[in-house]
């Protein structure tokens, strides 16, 4: 991965060109109605260099997405859990090597030895030894986290603890139980006190009640004919540590600035260094999409973050997906530049915008990763119900 004396500024003309191009691509997205609603920002040197919103928070009422419109973050939530844990480790409340079995009497894996060895670092670093996305489908179907986390001892292990990557939502969320056991306070209270409030993330909340109590919140949408139809958000995946946060683009601007080191009184550099350090290899990530196949030569999971070698440059990245919402965040530490994209439909095109901007920033050949010049495609769907009681079609709950 890229290190050394080349750390510095991007050429200002290249940054200007990237932002101009991004604005044009978003014009194309809006003109072809490829997304229900979207909010995005580009951060450079601790300042918001570009911010834009487009489309609908609620296509039925005509409410537009604004800078304070709240979206579900899905798995972007994981970085808040690891950041809080990092602060508590710094404070001496717990350790990355705290064993789950020492804190949580109910915690068991199928392998008794593994049960005794598993640590906080293992669950937050996605290296617990379970097959990927264990019990996620049942969680999406409404089975409670509390029930599923007590069934982890029924899952066959794929490797020893710490030896291989296996992305988890339920096991990851054990950190909420650990933090409660060690502090006597609720996980989401501590996130609010240690992160949301000091960073000025005034729209950020946890859970479906928090989402729907927001002054402006983005309804999930599905494509209906040539337009968009809102439906009720699915609250089955609102497990707080793994997928519970709701936030606006204004909130996420502050979060990205903090993750790039711009708020050291809240997130010190020593904590960030631990959070962003590669922990376990994730080779499947290199082939997860066309832009990864072309640009990513090495992929690892850190603590709530993915770490890619993107054409020779270290990219800190994460994506999130739950029914009706998608989100991406990524930044290059060496250039102190990054961006966030939030949208409220299961649309593939916006996921390609971030690598297009990154290519421009790094001076790489331009590729239409978002498929902006391809025909608009409606996703495959299955039956569900809208908030109005009518049957419509939605994608199955996505892997985060």
Secondary structure, 3 states (H helix, E strand, C coil): CCCCCCCCCCCHHHHHHHHHHHHHHHHHHHHCCCCCEEEEEEEECCEEEEEEEEEEEECCCCEECCCCCEEECHHHHHHHHHHHHHHHHHCCCCCCCCEHHHHCCCCCCCCHHHHHHCEHHHHHCCCCCECCCCCHHHHHCCCCHHHHHCCHHHCCECCCCCCCCCCCCCCCCHHHHHHHHHHCCCHHHHHHHHHHHHHCCCCCEEHHHHHHCCCCECCEEEEECCEEEEECCCCCCCCHHHHCEEEEHHHHHHHHHHHCCCCCCCCCHHHHHHHCCCCEECHHHHHCCHHHHHHEEEEEECCCCEEEEECCEEEEEEEEEECCEEEEEEEECCCCEEEEEEECECCCHHHHHHHHHHHHHHCCCCCCCCCCCCCCCCCCCEEEECCCCCEEEECCCCCC
